[in-house]
Amino acid sequence: MSVVAKKPPIDEVAGAPAARTEGQAASLYIVAAHVPRRETLGVGALGAVGLERGWYAYVGSARRGRAARVARHMRVDKPLRWHADYLFGRHAASRAWLVDVPATALAQPAECALVAGLLGAEPRARRASPRFGASDCGCAGHLLWFPSGAALGRAVARIVHSGLAERAARVGPADPAARRRSNGRALSETAAPSQERRRRP
């Protein structure tokens, strides 16, 4: 199965988190940022979160307005509402994917299934912080750490090739500041696995 590239509109209205619907694909997303050095980040009521050097991928969902939700995550300046806002307010998100997971592949809440799939696709990946982004479910957290951008890209490609996801469309930041902080690249297309292997964080 090929990985489809698609650039969504950025003016949709953000909607409520997606729920599992029989016979309908769950509308999920992955937003990622590079953290250049070890640090401690304050995350609202979650408290102090230790970050290591590497790539951090946040898994979320939106029943409606998914593109707008992702665009908000990729803006640097925004109100601090969700756990992810603290991370992406400090380290600009520079990669994102819109991921469709068929309901038939879900034996657990959609975000949790995608997190598990990504962890299974990259042996070096791990959950970054307990309960991060998982206030409304019972899993251990929706923020993952990857050692490199290439490792993250391969994991995303593998979940599509394995059949867990129907597609993973890569999109890029509309915020000029985010583009500058990600070395000026507007990431609007999904890279194939071979291309990801050639990229470095």
Protein Blocks (a to p, Z undefined) as FASTA:
>chain_A
ZZddddddfkbccdddddddehiacdddddddddfbdcdddehjnopadddedddddddd
dfbhklmmmmmmmpmbdcdfbfmlmmmmmmccfbdcdddddfklpcbdfklmmmmmmmmm
mmkbccfbghihplmbcbfbjcdcdfbfklmmmmmmmmmmnomambdcddddfblklmmm
nnopacfbdcdfklmmmpcZZ
